Structure formats: structure tokens, C-alpha cells
Amino acid sequence: MKRIAWALVTILIMTTGAQAATIGLDDIPADAQWASDVWAYSSQYNSHWTANDAIGSPNVWNYSDNPGAWATDRKNASPGASPYESITLGYSSATQSLGAVVRENYGNGFVALIEAHDSSQIDRNEGWHPVWAGIDNTPIGNVENFYASWALTSFLVDALRITININASTTWEEIDAVALLGTTAPTPIPGAIWLLGSGLLGLVGLRRKMTA
């Protein structure tokens, strides 16, 4: 089974101004892109709830365990096992980026880390930059658009890797769609920002075992 193992250390380091909130679909800028293809994933449930189900614009409208969204092959991690899984999505037009929107439709509150890929790196295993890490406080009970923001990247982004914590809830954690934001911020900018004021959680001991 394809897996990711890594450790988060809760030490605030002053870096990129990363923040998080939830927004409405109408607040997502017109220049945002929904994922066009799958680069990699740590696991998927079966012939339904596949990584391909996270491609394209939203198609899940009710908070539910829905086969039109991506889910991993584990509901929760067994004792001693890593609770982290990931999906890596590509975008058709590389762009500088100041954020992303992860549409959560079940088991909300699971995003742990977002990394952006520098399009100048041909090797898809290279050129990854952590742009957001922290605690996802997306409320359960409704389909929500988790908005993670960061300082505008100096490089063009052509893919995002979303790492989730499958122990975030007692249900499955599911992603309907993921939007890459370009140089335009959502409007109105959310008034309630949950965490991280002007920092990014330090990451230590990152270890990946990922197969496309």
C-alpha cells in the first residue's frame, strides 16, 4: 500500500503569512483553476471514491459519504500507524499562486499540509514547497470550501499536494475538488481567519513513500 509517514512539530516560524478560513463558491476568483489531472495518491478506496473523483469542478452538494469524491482506503489509522495520506493534483496552466480551496464533503477538518510544485522542475519528485500547514477547523455537517492562503509564490505552480489526517474524524475524510488560486484573492476576503496569523508550522522529520 502506498503511504506517507511524516511528523508535524508545533513550533510557529515566521514565514509566509499562511492563513485559513471557509468561503463560498461565489467568493472563489474567476482565475482559479480546478484540477485537471492526478499526479499521485497515497491510496484510494476502490473503483469508487478514486483520486480521479477529485478532478474538475465540484459535483458533490450534500454532506455525505459520496462516491463522487476521493477517499483513502483507510477510514482511520490503526494504533501506531501513520494517520497521513495525500493526493497530488495537476493544473493545466502554471501560475503564481496565493492560495487554494479544498472542497470537503465528509469528515471535515482534515487538511494538514499543502505543498506547491515549481513548474520549472521537470522531475515531479523535485521542486516541492510547503506553503500551508496547520489545523483545519472546517466545521462538519455541510459541504465546505476550505480556503488556505499564503504569500504569492515566486515560481509558477502546476500542481498541489494535499496531505490529510485520516484521524481527524470517526468517519471517512473526503475531497470533492481542489482549486488552485492564481494572483487574485477571494472576495470578500474572509473576516474570520482561524489560525497562524503570520506563520507556518515547522515541519520536521518529513518522510515520504509515495508511488504515482
Sequence and secondary structure as in RCSB ss.txt:
>XXXX:A:sequence
MKRIAWALVTILIMTTGAQAATIGLDDIPADAQWASDVWAYSSQYNSHWTANDAIGSPNVWNYSDNPGAWATDRK
NASPGASPYESITLGYSSATQSLGAVVRENYGNGFVALIEAHDSSQIDRNEGWHPVWAGIDNTPIGNVENFYASW
ALTSFLVDALRITININASTTWEEIDAVALLGTTAPTPIPGAIWLLGSGLLGLVGLRRKMTA
>XXXX:A:secstr
  EEEEEEEEEEEE S  EEEEE GGGS TT EE  EEEEES   SSSS GGGGSSS    SSS  TTSB  S S
S  TTS  EEEEEEEEEEEE  SEEEEEEEES   EEEEEEEETT  STTS EEEEEES     SSS EEEEEE 
S  SS EEEEEEEEETTSSSS  EEEEEEEE S   SS  S   S TTEEEEEEEEEEE   
